[in-house]
Amino acid sequence: MTMPKKLWLLAAIVAPGLALADEPAPQAQSFATVEVILEHCAKLIPASADRYREHAKLLAQGASEETLAKLRKSEEYRAARDSTLESLAKVDEQVAKKSCEQHLAQGQ
């Protein structure tokens, strides 16, 4: 399985379970991974950037801006973000674009 497929598979697995109990708050590692992938796709395919940003907003749905700010400052979030960025940097741009396009085509 290629790296983009692995990352989208991870995103598909973790996205439904991102919210926690009282105030919905995404799990830092999962949230960072999916958020970075969507940001990367928005940069690769500017014409679809708004759609990727909408998907990113859905991940944080129900969490306050304060909660998200704290989450993004956490070590777990930053480590996952850095790791995902490092992985994405190794993926051929055309392969990454194709994976991003497939994500939108599947309506996820």
N, C-alpha and C positions, 0 to 999 in steps of 0.2 A: 504494500500500500504506500503510495507516495505521501510525502509530508503534508501537502494541503489536504488530502483526503483524511489523514489522521487528525489534523486539526479540526476539520469540519465535523468529523465523527465525534471528537471530544466535545465540540460545541453543542452538537445535537444531544449528546448524552447529558451534559451538565445543565444546559439552559433551563429545562423544565424544573429542576430542583434548586434553583438559585435562591429562592426566597426562604427566609427563616421565620420564626414564630411571631413575636409581637409586631414590631414594625418590619415590614418586608425589607430585607437587606440581602443583597447578593453575597454569596461566599466569595471571598477576596480572590483566591486563585482562579476559580472558574470564571468569575466576572472579568478579571484582567485578561485572561486568555481569549475569551470571546470578543471582548471590546477591542483588543489589538487586531484580531483577525478582521473585524468589521471596518476598523479604521484603515487597515491596509487595503482592503478591497475598495473602499471609497477613494483612496489615492490612485489605485490602479485603473479604476473605471469611473472617472469624474462624472460622466453622464448619469450614473446610477448612484452617486454619492448620497443623495437625499434618501434613497431607499435603504441604504446601509445604515445611515444615521437613525432612521426610524426603527430599524431592527435593534440598534444599540439602546435606544430609549426604552424599548420594550423590556430589555434585560433589567433595567433599573426601576421598572414600574412599581410604584407604591413606596419606594424608599425616598426619604427626604434628601434635599441637597446637602444638608449637614452630614447625614449618614454616609452619603456617597463620597463627600470630601474626606471624611475620616478613613473610609475604606481605601480610597486612592492614596492616602498617605501611609498606609500600613506597609510593613516590611514584606508581608506575604503577597500583597498586591504588586508591589514594585518588583519583587523577585520573579513572580510569574510573568509580569509584563516584559521584563528584560529577557527572560528565557524565550518567550514567544517571539519577541522581536528578533532575537538571535536566530531562531529556527526559520522564521520567514525570510530572513536575509539570505539564506542558503537555497531558497526555492527559486527556480527559473521563473522569470517574470511572466512568460507566456503560459506556463503551467499554472501559476498562481491566478492569472486572469481567468483562465478557463474554469478553475475551481470556484472562483467568485461568481462568474456568470452562471454556473450550474446551481449554485446556492440560490440565486434569485429566480432562476427558471423553475426550481422546485417549490418556490413559494414559501420558503422557510424564513 
